Amino acid sequence: MVGNVRDRTTEFLLKFGERGAVVLGAALACEPNQLGDFSYKCVQEKLAERGQSLDPKMILRSLEKDFGITETSYKSANQHWWTFLDRGQVEEALSSGEEEDPAISLIKVQAQSLDIDGVERKLSVMLKKVSLSEVDRRIFRQFSFDDLPLFVKVYNDALQYEETQEIAERIKKVINVAKSVAMRINEKGNSKRFAQEERKRENNYANDIRLPSSEDSI
């Protein structure tokens, strides 16, 4: 036997297919006790509850003898109990082998295409700059109109599924950083306009109080 328990479980599932996955799932559903993680009787009962009529004897034997995924923990004339060598790795292999909802797969693929971490880094750098150049403003404006709507769409989709909540949280962080950059740009723009208007008012005031040349002399 080669590889770790997860590798061997994957090989087991490739050999036995759906029947193997059903039996393994039934074994994992059993309540462990001092005798072991599951028994032959318990697996039979779990299979019956799920509407399965197959006999798990051969598959349970193969789990132990051929793949080294389980080992006998207790055996008597009328009972046979096993323990998993590594329950966590068995669960990981079984869950990775299950067919994923296409909608969830789509969200994951779209999230990867967005380069969430890379965009967050670029926005964070922009936010830390002492001043934003016209090039920075143009890049951010293009991001806001072209890319940010895609982030929001994937964010709303990711909120619908438990499996994609982490993606939603990552995108939310990007949106919040983008809001901070936008506020900073707006503050700078307002300050610039305020300074221009203030200079204009000062010039107007100076023109208003300046006397005509004919009145300069006494």
C-alpha positions in Angstrom: 0.0 0.0 0.0 1.4 3.4 -1.0 0.4 7.0 -0.4 -1.5 8.4 2.5 -5.0 7.6 3.6 -6.6 10.2 1.4 -4.7 8.8 -1.7 -5.8 5.3 -0.9 -9.4 6.4 -0.4 -9.3 8.1 -3.8 -8.1 4.8 -5.3 -10.8 2.9 -3.5 -13.5 5.3 -4.9 -12.1 4.9 -8.4 -12.3 1.2 -8.1 -15.8 0.9 -6.5 -17.4 4.0 -7.8 -20.8 5.0 -6.5 -21.2 1.7 -4.5 -18.0 2.4 -2.7 -19.0 6.0 -2.0 -22.4 4.9 -0.6 -20.9 2.3 1.7 -18.1 4.7 2.9 -20.7 7.4 3.5 -22.8 5.0 5.5 -19.8 4.0 7.6 -19.0 7.7 8.3 -22.6 8.3 9.4 -22.3 5.7 12.2 -21.9 6.8 15.7 -18.4 5.9 17.1 -18.2 4.2 20.5 -15.6 2.4 22.6 -15.7 -0.6 20.2 -14.9 1.4 17.1 -16.0 4.0 14.5 -18.6 1.7 12.8 -19.9 -1.8 12.6 -21.2 -4.1 9.9 -24.7 -3.9 11.4 -24.6 -0.1 11.6 -23.5 0.2 8.0 -26.4 -2.1 6.9 -28.9 0.0 8.8 -27.6 3.3 7.4 -27.8 1.9 3.9 -31.3 0.7 4.5 -32.3 4.2 5.7 -30.9 5.6 2.4 -32.9 3.1 0.3 -29.8 1.0 -0.6 -30.1 -2.8 -0.6 -26.5 -3.8 -1.4 -24.5 -6.0 0.8 -21.5 -4.0 2.1 -19.5 -7.1 3.3 -17.1 -7.3 0.3 -16.5 -3.5 0.2 -15.9 -3.3 4.0 -13.4 -6.1 3.7 -11.6 -4.3 0.8 -11.4 -1.1 2.8 -9.3 -2.9 5.4 -7.4 -5.6 3.5 -6.8 -4.1 0.1 -6.6 -0.3 0.8 -5.6 0.0 4.5 -8.2 2.7 5.1 -9.7 1.0 8.2 -8.7 -1.7 10.7 -10.6 -4.1 12.8 -11.1 -2.7 16.3 -13.4 -5.4 17.7 -14.7 -8.7 16.5 -16.8 -11.4 18.0 -19.2 -14.2 16.9 -21.9 -11.7 16.1 -20.2 -8.3 15.9 -17.5 -6.7 13.7 -16.2 -3.1 14.3 -13.7 -1.0 12.5 -11.9 2.3 13.0 -10.7 4.7 10.4 -6.9 5.1 10.3 -7.5 8.8 9.5 -11.2 9.8 9.5 -10.4 13.4 8.3 -8.5 12.3 5.2 -11.3 9.8 4.3 -13.9 12.6 4.6 -11.8 14.9 2.5 -11.4 12.3 -0.3 -15.1 11.5 -0.2 -16.2 15.2 -0.4 -13.7 16.0 -3.2 -15.1 13.1 -5.2 -18.7 14.3 -5.0 -20.1 16.2 -8.0 -20.2 19.9 -7.2 -23.2 22.1 -8.0 -22.4 23.7 -11.4 -23.6 27.1 -10.0 -21.0 26.9 -7.2 -18.3 25.8 -9.7 -19.2 28.8 -11.9 -18.8 31.2 -9.0 -15.4 29.7 -8.1 -14.2 30.0 -11.7 -15.4 33.6 -12.0 -13.8 34.5 -8.7 -10.4 33.1 -9.8 -10.7 35.1 -13.1 -11.1 38.3 -11.1 -7.7 38.0 -9.4 -9.2 39.2 -6.2 -6.0 39.3 -4.2 -4.1 41.1 -6.9 -6.7 43.8 -7.3 -6.9 44.3 -3.5 -3.1 44.8 -3.4 -3.2 47.4 -6.3 -6.0 49.3 -4.6 -4.2 49.3 -1.3 -1.1 50.7 -2.9 -3.2 53.4 -4.5 -4.8 54.2 -1.2 -1.4 54.6 0.5 0.0 57.0 -2.1 0.7 60.6 -0.9 -1.1 61.9 -4.0 -2.9 60.3 -6.9 -1.7 61.1 -10.4 -4.0 61.6 -13.4 -2.9 58.1 -14.5 -4.0 56.7 -11.2 -7.4 58.4 -11.5 -7.9 57.1 -15.0 -7.0 53.6 -14.0 -9.3 53.7 -11.1 -12.1 55.1 -13.2 -11.7 52.3 -15.7 -11.7 49.7 -12.9 -14.9 51.2 -11.4 -16.8 51.0 -14.7 -15.4 47.9 -16.3 -14.3 45.5 -13.5 -16.1 46.6 -10.3 -19.6 45.6 -11.6 -18.3 42.1 -12.2 -17.0 42.0 -8.6 -20.4 43.0 -7.3 -22.2 40.4 -9.5 -20.0 37.5 -8.2 -20.3 38.9 -4.7 -24.1 38.7 -4.9 -24.0 35.2 -6.4 -21.5 34.0 -3.8 -23.8 35.1 -0.9 -26.3 32.5 -2.0 -24.2 29.5 -1.1 -22.5 28.4 2.1 -19.6 27.0 0.1 -18.8 30.4 -1.4 -19.1 32.6 1.6 -15.3 33.0 1.8 -15.3 34.3 -1.8 -18.0 36.8 -0.8 -16.0 38.1 2.1 -12.9 38.5 0.0 -14.8 40.5 -2.7 -16.5 42.6 0.0 -13.0 43.6 1.2 -12.1 44.7 -2.3 -15.3 46.8 -2.6 -14.6 48.5 0.7 -11.0 49.4 -0.3 -12.4 50.7 -3.6 -14.8 52.9 -1.7 -12.0 54.3 0.3 -10.0 55.2 -2.8 -13.0 56.8 -4.4 -13.6 58.9 -1.2 -10.0 60.0 -1.3 -10.2 61.0 -4.9 -13.4 62.9 -4.2 -11.8 64.7 -1.2 -8.8 65.7 -3.3 -11.1 67.0 -6.1 -13.2 69.0 -3.6 -10.1 70.5 -2.0 -8.7 71.5 -5.4 -12.0 73.1 -6.5 -12.3 74.9 -3.1 -8.8 76.3 -3.5 -9.6 77.5 -7.1 -12.8 79.1 -6.0 -11.1 80.8 -3.0 -8.5 82.3 -5.3 -11.2 83.5 -7.6 -13.1 85.2 -4.8 -9.9 86.9 -3.6 -9.2 88.2 -7.0 -12.8 89.5 -7.4 -12.6 91.2 -4.0 -9.3 92.8 -5.0 -10.8 94.1 -8.2 -13.8 95.4 -6.4 -11.8 97.6 -3.9 -9.3 98.8 -6.4 -9.9 102.5 -7.1 -10.1 103.9 -10.6 -6.8 105.5 -11.8 -8.4 109.0 -11.9 -9.0 108.8 -8.2 -5.5 107.6 -7.2 -4.2 111.1 -6.7 -5.5 113.5 -4.2 
